[in-house]
């Protein structure tokens, strides 16, 4: 999945997992993207 697709999935899952959990996941995703851990991610 692309970073953009993951953002959309996390937003969708927020309704099931709860908004605080989704925001934690979004923060972790941002950290991963910022580190450039996955080639090809913008």
C-alpha positions as CSV (number, residue, x, y, z in Angstrom):
1,X,0.0,0.0,0.0
2,X,1.1,3.5,-0.6
3,X,1.4,6.0,2.2
4,X,-1.7,7.8,0.9
5,X,-3.7,4.5,0.9
6,X,-2.5,3.8,4.5
7,X,-3.7,7.3,5.6
8,X,-7.1,6.6,4.2
9,X,-7.3,3.2,5.8
10,X,-6.3,4.6,9.2
11,X,-9.0,7.3,8.9
12,X,-11.6,4.7,8.0
13,X,-10.6,2.4,10.9
14,X,-10.8,5.3,13.4
15,X,-14.5,4.7,13.6
16,X,-13.9,1.2,14.8
17,X,-10.7,1.5,16.8
18,X,-11.4,4.9,18.2
19,X,-10.0,8.3,17.3
20,X,-7.1,8.3,19.8
21,X,-5.8,5.0,18.4
22,X,-6.1,6.3,14.9
23,X,-4.2,9.5,15.7
24,X,-1.4,7.4,17.3
25,X,-1.3,5.2,14.2
26,X,-1.2,8.3,12.0
27,X,1.7,9.7,14.0
28,X,3.6,6.5,13.6
29,X,3.0,6.4,9.9
30,X,4.3,10.0,9.6
31,X,7.4,9.0,11.5
32,X,8.0,6.0,9.2
33,X,7.4,8.2,6.1
34,X,9.7,10.9,7.4
35,X,12.5,8.3,8.0
36,X,12.1,7.2,4.5
37,X,11.9,3.6,5.6
38,X,10.0,2.5,2.5
39,X,11.5,3.2,-0.9
40,X,9.1,5.0,-3.2
41,X,7.1,6.6,-0.5
42,X,6.6,10.3,-0.8
